[in-house]
């Protein structure tokens, strides 16, 4: 278990004027979670929309037999989002990383950055399903925009060896079981990336809730700072999913959680998340107490009875009504 400070997430947000493609986004009431903030996966869906429109608008136009496969996504949550926020998603090519094209996103609210995301994509021949050469004009643009190497805490170092880079499933102590639903399929009739991100989100929230409140002060809460997934293969609709989680290490106020999705014995996607302990009113970070670290490290042995699980939305509601 690491006791040294860990990197919070991706590189600092680049200047907004580097982006030429913009997608305006309108938040919906259904994007809110029980804390009345925009849900993390709903936020990620904004970047997905920006990416698809970036491709559809011809910014990465290729021959009909070429498609783009997303191999990695990393997202930093910089500010909380609220209903009725006016948002813009900027998308651009940002370089080449591990043989993949690097695509950068920025999320703006009233002109100020509130989040960033990165993805690595590979050109795929639709006829064979194998990697294809990136068209020269796109590769040239990516190389001309090259930025410093990505700093991402859970990005696999070698895309051709991802499945062997991470430990086998028996190293995970916390598990969440689920099944795939028809509504989880995307337009390409595959279990979409957002569905997989929902699985790891549910697993992470469950791990945190099952050990009870982080402190006696109800204003001290866990906040997601970063989440990432390396996408390895497509799961089958008729299969089940098992998400394994374990504590990877701690910073002063942050906890790194490794998560991997398995289905029918196969590793589907793997990555991790960084959650930070903070005061919900001031949004300032709070040092993680030693007893809380021990509870997280010992989960699920340290799980509390169901009636004592951590439910911040219910606690705030009960406190207000009381």
C-alpha positions in Angstrom: 0.0 0.0 0.0 1.5 3.3 -1.0 1.8 6.0 1.6 3.4 8.6 -0.8 1.3 11.4 -2.4 -0.3 10.3 -5.6 -0.9 12.3 -8.8 -4.4 13.8 -8.8 -5.2 13.1 -12.4 -4.5 14.5 -15.9 -2.4 17.5 -16.9 -3.6 21.0 -16.1 -6.3 22.3 -18.5 -4.8 23.8 -21.6 -5.8 27.2 -22.9 -9.3 27.2 -24.3 -8.2 29.0 -27.5 -6.4 25.9 -28.6 -9.7 24.3 -29.3 -11.5 24.9 -32.6 -14.4 22.5 -32.3 -17.1 23.3 -29.8 -20.3 21.5 -28.8 -22.9 23.4 -26.7 -24.5 21.2 -24.1 -27.8 21.6 -22.2 -28.1 19.8 -18.9 -31.3 17.9 -18.1 -33.1 17.3 -14.8 -32.3 13.6 -15.1 -28.6 14.4 -15.1 -28.8 15.2 -11.4 -28.0 12.8 -8.6 -29.5 12.6 -5.1 -27.2 15.4 -4.0 -28.7 17.6 -6.7 -25.4 17.8 -8.5 -24.8 16.6 -12.0 -23.9 12.9 -11.8 -20.3 12.0 -12.8 -21.4 9.7 -15.6 -23.7 12.4 -16.9 -20.7 14.7 -17.0 -18.7 12.0 -18.9 -21.6 11.8 -21.4 -20.9 15.4 -22.4 -17.4 14.5 -23.5 -18.8 11.5 -25.4 -21.2 13.8 -27.2 -18.3 16.2 -28.0 -16.2 13.3 -29.4 -18.9 11.9 -31.6 -19.8 15.4 -33.1 -16.1 16.0 -33.6 -15.9 12.9 -35.7 -19.3 13.5 -37.5 -18.4 17.1 -38.3 -15.5 15.8 -40.4 -12.6 16.8 -38.0 -11.4 13.2 -38.3 -12.9 12.3 -41.7 -11.6 8.9 -43.0 -12.6 6.4 -45.7 -15.8 4.5 -45.2 -13.9 1.3 -44.2 -12.1 3.0 -41.3 -13.6 3.5 -37.8 -12.2 4.9 -34.6 -11.9 2.6 -31.5 -11.6 4.3 -28.1 -9.0 2.5 -26.1 -8.7 4.8 -23.0 -10.7 7.5 -21.3 -9.5 9.7 -18.4 -11.7 12.4 -16.9 -10.9 15.0 -14.3 -13.8 16.6 -12.3 -12.6 20.1 -11.5 -15.9 21.8 -10.4 -19.3 20.6 -9.4 -21.9 21.1 -12.1 -25.5 22.2 -11.5 -28.8 22.1 -13.3 -29.2 25.0 -15.8 -25.4 25.5 -16.2 -24.5 26.6 -19.8 -21.7 24.4 -21.0 -19.4 24.0 -24.0 -17.3 21.0 -24.8 -14.1 21.7 -26.7 -12.4 18.8 -28.6 -9.2 18.6 -30.5 -6.3 16.4 -31.6 -3.5 16.7 -29.0 -0.8 14.3 -30.2 0.2 10.7 -30.4 0.6 8.4 -27.3 1.6 4.8 -27.3 0.8 4.5 -31.0 -2.7 5.9 -30.5 -4.1 9.3 -31.4 -4.6 11.5 -28.4 -7.8 13.5 -28.2 -8.2 16.2 -25.7 -11.5 17.7 -24.3 -12.2 20.7 -22.1 -15.5 21.6 -20.5 -16.3 25.3 -20.0 -19.0 27.0 -17.9 -19.3 30.7 -18.5 -16.0 30.6 -20.3 -14.1 29.0 -17.4 -12.8 25.4 -17.3 -14.7 23.1 -15.0 -13.3 19.8 -16.3 -10.9 18.1 -18.7 -10.8 14.7 -20.4 -8.4 12.7 -22.6 -9.0 9.7 -24.8 -6.7 7.5 -26.9 -8.2 6.2 -30.1 -7.0 3.7 -32.7 -7.9 3.6 -36.4 -9.6 0.2 -37.2 -10.4 -1.4 -40.5 -14.1 -2.2 -40.4 -13.6 -5.3 -42.7 -11.0 -7.0 -40.6 -11.4 -5.4 -37.1 -7.6 -4.9 -37.1 -5.7 -1.6 -36.6 -5.2 0.4 -39.7 -2.9 3.2 -40.7 -3.9 6.6 -39.6 -4.6 8.9 -42.6 -1.6 11.1 -43.3 -3.4 14.4 -42.8 -4.8 13.4 -39.4 -1.5 12.0 -38.2 0.2 15.3 -39.3 -2.2 17.4 -37.4 -1.9 15.2 -34.3 1.9 15.4 -34.4 1.9 19.2 -35.0 -0.3 19.6 -31.9 1.8 17.3 -29.7 1.8 18.2 -26.0 3.9 16.8 -23.1 3.2 13.1 -22.4 -0.1 12.5 -20.6 0.0 12.2 -16.8 -2.7 9.7 -16.0 -2.6 7.5 -12.8 -4.4 4.5 -14.3 -3.5 4.5 -18.0 -1.9 1.3 -19.3 1.6 1.9 -20.5 1.4 -0.4 -23.5 -1.8 -0.9 -25.4 -0.8 -4.2 -26.9 -0.2 -5.7 -23.5 -3.0 -4.2 -21.4 -4.6 -7.4 -20.2 -1.3 -8.7 -18.8 -0.4 -5.4 -17.1 -2.9 -5.7 -14.3 -3.1 -8.3 -11.6 -5.6 -11.2 -11.9 -9.0 -11.0 -10.4 -8.2 -12.8 -7.2 -6.3 -9.7 -6.0 -9.7 -7.8 -5.6 -11.4 -8.0 -2.3 -14.6 -6.0 -3.0 -17.0 -7.2 -5.7 -20.2 -5.9 -7.3 -22.3 -8.2 -9.5 -24.6 -7.0 -12.3 -26.1 -7.9 -15.6 -26.2 -6.1 -18.9 -29.5 -4.8 -20.1 -30.8 -4.1 -23.6 -30.8 -0.4 -22.8 -27.0 -0.6 -22.2 -26.3 -1.1 -25.9 -25.2 1.8 -28.0 -26.0 2.6 -31.6 -23.3 0.1 -32.8 -25.2 -2.6 -30.8 -22.4 -3.0 -28.2 -22.3 -2.5 -24.5 -21.3 1.1 -24.5 -18.5 2.9 -22.7 -20.9 4.9 -20.5 -22.5 1.6 -19.3 -19.1 0.4 -18.3 -18.3 3.6 -16.5 -21.7 3.3 -14.6 -20.6 -0.1 -13.4 -17.3 1.1 -11.9 -19.1 4.2 -10.5 -21.7 2.0 -8.7 -18.9 -0.3 -7.4 -16.9 2.7 -6.0 -19.9 4.3 -4.4 -20.8 1.0 -2.8 -17.3 0.5 -1.4 -17.4 3.9 0.2 -20.9 3.6 1.6 -20.5 0.2 3.1 -17.9 1.3 5.6 -20.1 4.0 7.1 -19.8 7.8 7.3 -16.2 9.1 6.7 -16.3 11.3 9.9 -18.9 12.5 12.4 -19.1 15.8 10.6 -21.8 15.4 7.9 -20.2 18.2 5.9 -17.2 16.1 5.2 -17.9 14.0 2.1 -16.1 12.0 -0.6 -15.9 13.7 -4.0 -14.7 12.1 -7.3 -11.7 13.9 -8.7 -10.7 11.5 -11.5 -11.9 8.4 -13.2 -10.5 6.4 -16.0 -10.9 3.1 -18.0 -8.8 1.2 -20.4 -11.3 -0.6 -22.7 -10.0 -4.1 -23.6 -12.9 -5.9 -25.3 -16.6 -5.8 -25.8 -18.9 -7.7 -23.4 -21.8 -9.7 -24.6 -25.4 -8.5 -23.9 -26.4 -11.9 -22.6 -23.6 -12.0 -20.1 -23.1 -10.9 -16.5 -20.6 -8.4 -15.1 -18.4 -8.5 -12.0 -16.6 -5.4 -11.0 -13.7 -5.9 -8.7 -12.3 -3.0 -6.6 -9.4 -2.5 -4.2 -7.6 0.4 -2.5 -4.5 1.3 -4.4 -3.0 4.0 -2.2 -3.5 7.3 -0.4 -2.5 10.9 -0.7 -3.0 13.4 2.1 -6.7 13.9 1.3 -7.2 11.5 -1.6 -7.7 7.7 -2.1 -6.9 5.8 -5.2 -9.2 2.9 -6.1 -8.4 0.3 -8.7 -11.4 -1.1 -10.6 -11.7 -3.8 -13.2 -14.8 -5.2 -15.0 -14.9 -9.0 -15.7 -17.5 -10.8 -17.7 -17.7 -14.6 -18.3 -14.1 -14.9 -17.1 -12.8 -12.2 -19.4 -11.3 -8.8 -18.4 -13.5 -6.2 -20.1 -12.1 -2.9 -18.9 -9.7 -1.8 -16.2 -8.7 1.5 -14.7 -9.2 3.4 -11.5 -10.5 6.5 -9.7 -9.3 9.2 -7.3 -11.7 10.3 -4.6 -11.0 13.2 -2.3 -12.2 13.9 1.2 -13.5 17.5 1.3 -15.9 19.9 3.0 -19.0 20.1 0.9 -19.6 23.8 1.9 -16.1 25.2 1.4 -15.0 22.5 -1.2 -11.6 22.5 0.6 -9.7 19.2 1.0 -9.6 17.4 4.3 -6.9 15.1 5.5 -8.0 11.5 5.7 -7.9 10.3 9.3 -5.9 7.1 10.0 -8.9 5.1 11.2 -10.7 5.9 8.0 -7.8 4.7 5.9 -7.8 1.4 7.9 -11.5 0.9 7.3 -11.0 1.4 3.5 -8.0 -0.9 3.4 -9.9 -3.6 5.3 -13.1 -3.6 3.3 -15.2 -5.6 3.0 -14.2 -7.0 6.5 -14.9 -3.5 7.9 -18.3 -3.1 6.4 -21.1 -1.8 8.7 -24.6 -3.3 8.9 -26.9 -2.2 6.1 -28.8 0.2 8.4 -25.5 2.1 9.1 -24.3 2.5 5.5 -23.1 6.0 4.5 -25.9 7.8 2.6 -25.0 11.5 2.5 -28.2 12.6 0.7 -30.4 10.9 3.3 -28.3 12.3 6.2 -28.6 15.9 4.9 -32.3 15.4 4.4 -32.8 14.0 7.9 -30.7 16.8 9.3 -32.8 19.5 7.6 -36.1 17.9 8.6 -34.9 17.5 12.2 
